[in-house]
C-alpha cells in the first residue's frame, strides 16, 4: 500500500489508524500484564512470617518474568509498527523505550531487595 493511495482513500486511512491504535492498546496490555506479574512476585516475597528462601526465589523469578513480558511486548510493538510503516504511512510512532527501561530497572531493584531482605 503506497502512501499517496492512503491519503486519497479515507477508508484506508481510518483502517490504518485503527490498526495503529490496536497495536498501542496491545502494548499497554503487555505492560499491564508484566507489571501485574512483577507485583505478584514482590507481594509473594513479602508474605509476613512465611517468606522462605524458596518463596523468595520464586518471587524473584516472577519479578524477572514480569520484566521479560514487558521487554517482549516492547519488541513486538516495535516490530508491528515497523511493518506498518513499511506498508503505509510513517506516522506509527514507537513507544518511549524509557518506559520499558525504567520498568526493567525497577524489576531488578526489586529482585535485589528480595534477595537481600
Rosetta blueprint (number, residue, H / E / L):
1 X L
2 X L
3 X H
4 X H
5 X H
6 X H
7 X H
8 X H
9 X L
10 X H
11 X H
12 X H
13 X H
14 X H
15 X H
16 X H
17 X H
18 X H
19 X H
20 X H
21 X H
22 X H
23 X H
24 X H
25 X H
26 X H
27 X H
28 X H
29 X H
30 X H
31 X H
32 X H
33 X H
34 X H
35 X H
36 X H
37 X H
38 X H
39 X H
40 X H
41 X H
42 X H
43 X H
44 X H
45 X H
46 X L
47 X L
48 X L
49 X L
50 X L
51 X L
52 X L
53 X H
54 X H
55 X H
56 X H
57 X H
58 X H
59 X H
60 X H
61 X H
62 X H
63 X H
64 X H
65 X H
66 X H
67 X H
68 X H
69 X H
70 X H
71 X H
72 X H
73 X H
74 X H
75 X H
76 X H
77 X H
78 X H
79 X H
80 X H
81 X H
82 X H
83 X H
84 X H
85 X H
86 X H
87 X H
88 X L
89 X L
90 X L
91 X L
92 X L
93 X L
94 X L
95 X L
96 X L
97 X H
98 X H
99 X H
100 X H
101 X H
102 X H
103 X H
104 X H
105 X H
106 X H
107 X H
108 X H
109 X H
110 X H
111 X H
112 X H
113 X H
114 X H
115 X H
116 X H
117 X L
